[in-house]
Amino acid sequence: MGAGIRRGFYINFCYIAISMLMPGCLLLSWLLDGLRIAGPHRFLRLLGKNSLEIYLLNVVFTREFDTLAPLLDHGPRCLFFSLSCWTLNILLGLALHRGIEAAKARLSCRREAARR
């Protein structure tokens, strides 16, 4: 070993986070089942039901980062941007899902009326 040079073992934080993601999700699921509170279950079921719309809108927010970030960049590492976009993304996803469901119901009523 040279003077002043230390060699050590380094693991990138990204790999640590990825390796802890599955056990963390399983632990959270186990804890939520143990609590027997309806609120988190209802919220997670709502997110799951609207996940396609939320994902599609998330693609837009991700692609438009350069446009939206200067408007919402008020914190360290774009924390305010991320929180506001996630909240807006979920709310718009819920609204889009409800709009699609209403349009589908309206079209099915028109089809039934046309068949008679």
N, C-alpha and C positions, 0 to 999 in steps of 0.2 A: 504494500500500500504506500502510495506516495505521500509526501508531506502535505497535510491539509486537505487531502481528498478522502472523502468517506463514501463508501458505496453501501447502499441500503436497498431494502426491498420496498418498492412503491407500488401501490394499487390505486388506480385512478378512482375518484369518488363516483364516477358514472357506473363503474362496475359494481361498486358496493351498493349503490342505490338500486340497481337492477336486480342484484341477487337478494335484496331484502324486500322487494316489491311483493312477490307471491306470498312469503310467510306473513308479511304485514297485512295483506288483504285477507288472508285466512284468519289471522288473529282478530282483525276488526269484525269480520263476519261472525266469529264465535262470540265476541263481546256483545255485538248487537243482538244476537239470538238470546243471549243470557239476560239481557236487560228487559226483554219483553215489553218494549215501548213501541207503540204503533207509528210514531212520527218518522223515525229514520227509515223504517220499512216502506212506508207510504211514499216518502221522498225518493228513495232509491228505485222503487217500482215505477214512479212517474218518470224518472230519468231514463230508465231502461225502455219504457214504452216510447219515449221521444228521442231515443239515441240517434236514429238516422238523421233526423232534422238537425239535431245539435251538432253532429259530426259534419254535416254539409255546411252549416254556417261557420263552424270552426275553421274549415278550409278557407273560407273567405277572409276571416279575421287574420289567419296566418299569412295569407298571400298579401294582404294589405297592411302588413306591419309597418312598412316604411311610410305609408300615408297616415296611419292612425297613431303611431308612437309619438310623434312630436306633439300631438294634441293632448295625450294622456300620460306623458312621461314625467311624473312628479315624484318618483321615489327611487330608492336604490334598486338597480337591476330590473327596472321596468315592472316593479311589483304592483303599482297602482294600475298600470296598463293591463297586466295579466288579470288582476282581480275584477276590474271593470269589464273587460272583454269576456271573461268567463261568465260573469253574472248576466251581461247583455246577451251573450250567446245562448244561455239556458232559457232566458225569458223569451227571446225571439224564436227559439226552437219549439217551446211550448205553444206559442201563438201560431207558428206555422203549422204544427201538427193539428191544432184545433181547427184552423182554417181549411186544411186538407180534408179533415173528417167532415166538416160542415158541407164542403163542396161535394164530397162523395155522397152524403145523405141526400142532398138536394138533387143530384143527378139520378140517384136511384128512385126518388119520388117521381121525377119527370118520366123516367122509363116506365114505371108502373102506370102512370097516367096515360102514356102513349099506347100502351098495350091494351087498355080497356077500350 
